[in-house]
Amino acid sequence: MTTAVIGTGAIGSVIARQLASGGETLRLSSADKESARTLAAEIGRTAVVATDNRDALQGADAVVLALRFTVLKDVIDGIAGPLADKLVVVPSNPLGIDKQGKVSRLLPEGQSSGEVVAGWLPAGARLAMAFGTLPADLLESSSNRSPELAVLFYATGDDRAGEEVERLIRTAGFEPVKVGGIEQSGRLEVGGDLHDLIVGPAEARSLTGGA
Ligand SMILES: NC(=O)c1ccc[n+]([C@@H]2O[C@H](COP(=O)([O-])OP(=O)(O)OC[C@H]3O[C@@H](n4cnc5c(N)ncnc54)[C@H](OP(=O)(O)O)[C@@H]3O)[C@@H](O)[C@H]2O)c1
């Protein structure tokens, strides 16, 4: 199947490599065209660079928006039409970084990026918050862990999105565990109890109460 990855920076490039390793065909797009081209060349013939974000969605079954929170709304607005029948996977934490490199939370305590992004998506888009719980280097080193796969938690309120994101998480070399609906996505984000957590399936299910 085919997934579009929009944003080929730190986390998008790891997600793309992991999905490609699991056999997914990729359509890549980024403001940083050079990083998209370098990544596609590294992955080989199963990854193509799209001409722009909208073109990346052509023929894609799903899209990963691997973007900083501050650009997400503009990107979604620019591709809203073709997003309407897609799984939309978002790893974004609600963080901003100023010119001095100081990181700050952009949303009030208690409000998650999942809840905000859900309000930005067009009707028909199926949102799953996933792939944003681990730092890029830890995500990279934890796939296809043996003897027991590491868990990637996800949140969605849509059953079909749940099946689709579970397929992508398995393709990337992890065991999927649902935390709950989008209202639970704060648990996955920076400051949440499941953020930055590497566990196996049994511990993950005890933490989520088997959601
Ligand atoms: N990095 C991590 O370890 C990590 C871990 C978990 C979750 N996350 C979350 O993942 C998201 C992405 O983080 P990141 O560290 O990967 O950021 P990043 O390295 O800055 O990558 C973002 C990419 O998006 C591109 N981009 C910016 N505007 C765009 C647009 N309008 N259309 C298409 N591409 C655009 C950027 O290009 P330019 O560089 O040219 O702007 C860059 O290639 C963030 O919300 C973060 O909270 C990151």
The ligand as a MOL file (V3000), in Angstrom:
LIG
                    3D

  0  0  0     0  0            999 V3000
M  V30 BEGIN CTAB
M  V30 COUNTS 48 52 0 0 0
M  V30 BEGIN ATOM
M  V30 1 N 12.1620 15.0020 16.3250 0
M  V30 2 C 11.6940 14.1760 17.2480 0
M  V30 3 O 12.4450 13.4690 17.9460 0
M  V30 4 C 10.1920 14.0670 17.4420 0
M  V30 5 C 9.7070 13.0340 18.2510 0
M  V30 6 C 8.3450 12.8980 18.4470 0
M  V30 7 C 7.4670 13.7940 17.8380 0
M  V30 8 N 7.9670 14.8050 17.0810 0 CHG=1
M  V30 9 C 7.0200 15.7370 16.4820 0
M  V30 10 O 7.0740 15.5990 15.0800 0
M  V30 11 C 6.8820 16.8720 14.4470 0
M  V30 12 C 8.0250 17.1000 13.4870 0
M  V30 13 O 9.2120 17.2120 14.2630 0
M  V30 14 P 10.6470 17.1160 13.5900 0
M  V30 15 O 11.6130 17.1190 14.7120 0
M  V30 16 O 10.6690 16.0240 12.5690 0 CHG=-1
M  V30 17 O 10.7160 18.5400 12.8620 0
M  V30 18 P 11.7190 18.9340 11.6830 0
M  V30 19 O 12.9760 18.1690 11.7960 0
M  V30 20 O 11.7540 20.4140 11.6710 0
M  V30 21 O 10.9620 18.3990 10.3880 0
M  V30 22 C 9.8070 19.0230 9.8850 0
M  V30 23 C 9.8990 18.9720 8.3710 0
M  V30 24 O 8.7120 19.5660 7.8340 0
M  V30 25 C 9.1190 20.4160 6.7700 0
M  V30 26 N 8.0930 21.4380 6.5180 0
M  V30 27 C 7.9470 22.6500 7.1110 0
M  V30 28 N 6.8950 23.2840 6.5620 0
M  V30 29 C 6.3850 22.4630 5.6100 0
M  V30 30 C 5.3110 22.5620 4.6990 0
M  V30 31 N 4.5230 23.6540 4.6500 0
M  V30 32 N 5.0890 21.5270 3.8600 0
M  V30 33 C 5.8720 20.4220 3.8730 0
M  V30 34 N 6.9170 20.2810 4.7200 0
M  V30 35 C 7.1580 21.2780 5.5870 0
M  V30 36 C 10.4140 21.0030 7.2430 0
M  V30 37 O 11.1280 21.5990 6.1800 0
M  V30 38 P 12.0770 22.8820 6.5620 0
M  V30 39 O 13.1570 22.3160 7.4320 0
M  V30 40 O 12.5450 23.3710 5.2370 0
M  V30 41 O 11.1890 23.8520 7.2960 0
M  V30 42 C 11.0870 19.7510 7.8110 0
M  V30 43 O 11.6580 18.9710 6.7790 0
M  V30 44 C 6.8360 17.9170 15.5690 0
M  V30 45 O 5.5230 18.3280 15.7810 0
M  V30 46 C 7.3680 17.1850 16.7960 0
M  V30 47 O 6.7150 17.5950 17.9870 0
M  V30 48 C 9.2960 14.9450 16.8610 0
M  V30 END ATOM
M  V30 BEGIN BOND
M  V30 1 1 1 2
M  V30 2 2 2 3
M  V30 3 1 2 4
M  V30 4 1 4 5
M  V30 5 2 4 48
M  V30 6 2 5 6
M  V30 7 1 6 7
M  V30 8 2 7 8
M  V30 9 1 8 9
M  V30 10 1 8 48
M  V30 11 1 9 10
M  V30 12 1 9 46
M  V30 13 1 10 11
M  V30 14 1 11 12
M  V30 15 1 11 44
M  V30 16 1 12 13
M  V30 17 1 13 14
M  V30 18 2 14 15
M  V30 19 1 14 16
M  V30 20 1 14 17
M  V30 21 1 17 18
M  V30 22 2 18 19
M  V30 23 1 18 20
M  V30 24 1 18 21
M  V30 25 1 21 22
M  V30 26 1 22 23
M  V30 27 1 23 24
M  V30 28 1 23 42
M  V30 29 1 24 25
M  V30 30 1 25 26
M  V30 31 1 25 36
M  V30 32 1 26 27
M  V30 33 1 26 35
M  V30 34 2 27 28
M  V30 35 1 28 29
M  V30 36 1 29 30
M  V30 37 2 29 35
M  V30 38 1 30 31
M  V30 39 2 30 32
M  V30 40 1 32 33
M  V30 41 2 33 34
M  V30 42 1 34 35
M  V30 43 1 36 37
M  V30 44 1 36 42
M  V30 45 1 37 38
M  V30 46 2 38 39
M  V30 47 1 38 40
M  V30 48 1 38 41
M  V30 49 1 42 43
M  V30 50 1 44 45
M  V30 51 1 44 46
M  V30 52 1 46 47
M  V30 END BOND
M  V30 END CTAB
M  END
